[in-house]
Amino acid sequence: MFRSFGATGQQQTQDCTFSGGKISGTPIRISYWLLLMFFMQAYQAWRQRIPNLPWYFPILYALLTQLIIVCTVLVHELGHGTMARRLGG
């Protein structure tokens, strides 16, 4: 699993997350809070929807917003991993 983590670190990586796969051998964990944020954003967009737009626009908006957030955080965190490998961490 996570060989460099102690027991506490291993447990913390499992809390409120599910597996998102691996990138270059690095396990990706996704928080359940991200799903909650998606539903909250979809609900807020639904409440403030513009009458002339299709019914699915709020869901599409929330989905694209979350996708941008996930990609941004993923690239940021992979940058940390890359630098740790290059510096011997």
C-alpha positions in Angstrom: 0.0 0.0 0.0 1.7 3.2 1.2 5.1 1.9 2.3 6.4 5.3 3.4 3.5 6.0 5.7 3.2 4.8 9.2 -0.1 3.3 10.6 -1.6 6.8 11.2 -0.7 8.0 7.7 -2.2 4.9 6.2 -5.5 5.3 8.1 -5.7 9.0 7.2 -5.4 8.2 3.5 -8.4 5.9 3.8 -10.7 8.3 5.8 -13.6 9.6 3.8 -12.0 8.7 0.4 -12.4 6.1 -2.3 -9.9 4.9 -4.9 -9.5 7.0 -8.0 -6.9 4.7 -9.6 -3.2 5.2 -10.1 -1.1 7.6 -12.1 2.6 6.5 -12.6 2.2 4.1 -9.8 0.9 6.7 -7.4 -2.4 5.9 -5.8 -5.1 8.5 -6.2 -7.7 8.9 -3.4 -10.8 11.0 -3.9 -12.7 12.5 -1.0 -16.4 11.9 -0.5 -16.6 15.6 0.2 -16.0 16.2 -3.5 -19.3 14.4 -4.3 -21.1 16.5 -1.7 -19.7 19.7 -3.2 -20.9 18.5 -6.7 -24.5 18.1 -5.4 -24.3 21.4 -3.5 -23.1 23.2 -6.7 -25.8 21.5 -8.8 -28.5 22.5 -6.3 -27.3 26.1 -6.2 -27.1 26.4 -9.9 -30.6 24.8 -10.2 -32.0 27.4 -7.8 -30.4 30.3 -9.7 -31.0 28.8 -13.2 -31.9 31.0 -16.2 -35.4 30.1 -17.6 -34.2 30.0 -21.2 -31.5 27.5 -20.6 -32.0 23.7 -20.8 -32.9 21.8 -17.6 -29.5 19.9 -17.6 -27.4 23.1 -17.6 -27.0 23.3 -13.8 -25.7 19.7 -13.6 -23.4 20.3 -16.5 -22.1 23.5 -14.9 -21.4 21.7 -11.6 -19.8 18.8 -13.3 -17.4 21.0 -15.4 -16.6 23.1 -12.3 -15.7 20.0 -10.3 -13.6 18.6 -13.2 -11.6 21.8 -13.3 -11.0 21.7 -9.6 -10.0 18.0 -9.6 -7.6 18.5 -12.5 -6.0 21.6 -10.8 -5.5 19.8 -7.5 -4.2 16.7 -9.2 -1.6 18.5 -11.2 -0.6 20.5 -8.1 -0.2 17.3 -6.0 1.7 15.4 -8.8 4.1 18.4 -8.8 4.8 17.7 -5.1 5.4 14.1 -5.9 7.7 14.8 -8.8 9.8 17.2 -6.8 10.0 14.7 -3.9 11.3 12.0 -6.2 13.8 14.3 -7.8 15.1 15.5 -4.4 15.2 12.0 -3.0 12.2 12.3 -0.8 
